[in-house]
Amino acid sequence: MSSSSSRFLRISATKNLKMELGSSSSRKSRNSGHKLCFCGLKASINQAWTDKNPARRFYGCPRFKFGNGCKYFSWFDEEEARDEIRKKDRIIEQLKVTIAEMRSDLEKKQMETVKDEDEIVRQFEECFV
C-alpha cells in the first residue's frame, strides 16, 4: 500500500464532523451560569432539525413557541463547533493533497502502461515483421 493510500485511509477513518456555525449573542445571568434571553427569562435549550444544522443544540427564548418571544438565539455548542470546523478544514486540505498525489501516481502508472504497450508492439514487430 502506498503512503498516499494509507494516509487517505487514516484520514477517511476520522470521525464525522459537524460543519455548520451560526452567529449568536448571549448574556449569562448573575451567579447561575444560565443564559438569559432578552426578556430576562432563562433561555431554553432546543435542538435544530434543519438540513443545515441537524441535531444541533441552541438556546432560545422560552416564549418563542407561543409567538410572543424576543427571538433570542444562541448556539449551545459554538466553541465546540468552531473547533470542529477547523478540524474539518484541516482534513479537507489533507484530502486535497492526497487526491493530488493519487492523481499524479495514476498518471505515472498510465504513462508506464503506454510505454509497456509500445514496447510489446515494438518487440512483436521485430519478431514477425
VMD Tcl script that draws the C-alpha trace (Angstrom):
set ca {
  {0.00 0.00 0.00}
  {1.41 3.37 -0.97}
  {1.95 6.11 1.59}
  {-0.72 8.25 -0.03}
  {-3.23 5.39 0.15}
  {-2.50 4.74 3.81}
  {-2.72 8.45 4.56}
  {-6.10 8.55 2.79}
  {-7.35 5.60 4.85}
  {-6.21 7.26 8.09}
  {-7.95 10.47 7.17}
  {-11.12 8.77 5.98}
  {-11.33 6.92 9.28}
  {-11.63 10.22 11.13}
  {-15.00 10.69 12.79}
  {-17.71 12.60 11.01}
  {-17.57 16.26 11.99}
  {-20.19 18.97 12.22}
  {-19.66 21.80 9.77}
  {-22.27 24.44 10.38}
  {-21.70 27.52 12.53}
  {-24.12 30.34 13.24}
  {-23.72 33.72 14.82}
  {-25.03 34.36 18.29}
  {-25.43 36.87 21.01}
  {-25.71 35.89 24.63}
  {-25.67 37.03 28.18}
  {-25.45 34.98 31.36}
  {-27.48 35.60 34.44}
  {-25.53 36.52 37.54}
  {-24.15 33.59 39.53}
  {-26.42 30.98 37.94}
  {-24.42 30.08 34.79}
  {-27.65 30.04 32.76}
  {-28.18 32.17 29.70}
  {-30.97 34.71 29.77}
  {-32.98 35.73 26.74}
  {-33.70 39.39 26.04}
  {-36.98 39.04 28.00}
  {-34.88 38.23 31.09}
  {-36.09 34.62 31.22}
  {-33.87 31.56 31.44}
  {-33.21 30.58 27.82}
  {-34.33 27.07 26.97}
  {-32.09 24.56 25.19}
  {-33.64 23.28 21.97}
  {-32.46 21.11 19.14}
  {-32.42 22.13 15.48}
  {-33.78 19.69 12.90}
  {-32.89 21.54 9.71}
  {-30.83 20.17 6.84}
  {-28.16 22.76 7.57}
  {-27.95 22.08 11.34}
  {-29.31 18.59 12.06}
  {-29.48 17.76 15.77}
  {-27.55 20.89 16.73}
  {-28.49 22.40 20.10}
  {-29.24 26.06 20.68}
  {-30.57 28.44 23.32}
  {-33.82 30.20 22.59}
  {-36.44 32.35 24.27}
  {-38.91 30.08 26.11}
  {-41.77 32.27 24.83}
  {-40.85 31.71 21.18}
  {-43.26 28.76 20.84}
  {-46.15 30.98 21.88}
  {-45.33 33.68 19.32}
  {-44.56 36.44 21.82}
  {-40.88 35.76 22.49}
  {-37.96 38.09 21.98}
  {-36.42 35.83 19.29}
  {-33.26 35.32 21.35}
  {-30.95 32.76 19.73}
  {-27.51 31.44 20.60}
  {-25.78 28.21 19.63}
  {-25.26 25.92 22.61}
  {-22.09 24.44 21.14}
  {-20.50 27.40 19.37}
  {-16.97 26.91 20.76}
  {-17.10 23.19 20.06}
  {-18.49 23.83 16.58}
  {-15.67 26.25 15.75}
  {-13.10 23.65 16.76}
  {-14.89 21.00 14.71}
  {-14.97 23.28 11.67}
  {-11.26 23.97 11.99}
  {-10.55 20.23 12.23}
  {-12.74 19.60 9.20}
  {-10.94 22.33 7.24}
  {-7.57 20.71 8.06}
  {-8.88 17.31 6.97}
  {-10.19 18.79 3.72}
  {-6.77 20.31 3.00}
  {-5.09 16.96 3.74}
  {-7.55 15.20 1.44}
  {-6.83 17.68 -1.34}
  {-3.11 16.92 -1.04}
  {-3.82 13.18 -1.00}
  {-6.04 13.44 -4.08}
  {-3.36 15.40 -5.93}
  {-0.76 12.75 -5.03}
  {-3.06 9.95 -6.11}
  {-3.80 11.68 -9.43}
  {-0.08 12.08 -10.03}
  {0.52 8.40 -9.21}
  {-2.29 7.39 -11.57}
  {-0.89 9.50 -14.41}
  {2.54 7.91 -13.90}
  {1.02 4.42 -13.97}
  {-0.91 5.26 -17.14}
  {2.27 6.54 -18.80}
  {4.12 3.37 -17.76}
  {1.32 1.27 -19.22}
  {1.53 3.10 -22.54}
  {5.31 2.65 -22.60}
  {4.92 -1.07 -21.81}
  {2.34 -1.45 -24.59}
  {4.60 0.38 -27.04}
  {7.49 -1.91 -26.09}
  {5.33 -5.03 -26.60}
  {4.27 -3.79 -30.03}
  {7.89 -3.00 -30.94}
  {9.05 -6.48 -29.90}
  {6.21 -8.09 -31.81}
  {7.11 -6.15 -34.91}
  {10.77 -7.16 -34.59}
  {9.84 -10.82 -34.38}
  {7.11 -11.01 -37.01}
  {7.64 -8.15 -39.41}
}
mol new
graphics top color blue
foreach p $ca { graphics top sphere $p radius 0.5 }
foreach p [lrange $ca 0 end-1] q [lrange $ca 1 end] { graphics top cylinder $p $q radius 0.2 }
display resetview
